[in-house]
Amino acid sequence: MPQRVVPSAPVPRLRAQEQRALARARKKIDAINEDLLHSKGLTEEEAAVAARAGLIDTKQSWLWLEEWQKGERESERDIRAGRTQTFRTLQAMSLTWSSRLVREFSAWPASIKARARKQLSLFAENPAHPSLRIKKMGGRSIVWEGRIARGYRFTFTVSADAYVLRRIGPHDILKRP
């Protein structure tokens, strides 16, 4: 169930249009939490008002948008249909780099590239290694994050046979993984 992110924050004054958007957002968030397959995600306007009212985390409002929820519904259908695969060893998994990540990587300083290569090698060998600090990004997110160095993170998703690396960069990348 959605909860106020900041319970002691004052309730913002909302115009009539924003109040209607907030009411729609609450209904959609409840529907997502109750029945993901038959729900719709928020619009940009609804997400902005819901974040402003403290109903959802501002840094993860993208998670509630229809674009993201469409992928969540697809994953949920696959899971319910049994279209999953279990790997007995980590060696069966591979690391796949998104094209965006390849472009971003070329712009980083040599020291960060070296550290990223080291951490990603460690990740391929042992995703549970404590220095990686792997954790799921809030809510029902299918995006995970890990640590490259102080202030640098990487994000990834898990497909049937690969960890798909999405982004690597300063901590700010977690705002749009």
Secondary structure, DSSP 8 states (H G I E B T S, - for coil): ----SSTTS------HHHHHHHHHHHHHHHHHHH-GGG---B-HHHHHHHHHTTSS-GGGGGGGBHHHHHHHHHHHHHHHTT-----SSGGG-EEEE-HHHHHHHTTS-HHHHHHHHHHHHHHHH-TT-GGG--EE-STT---EEEEEETTEEEEEEE-SSEEEEEEEEEGGGGG--
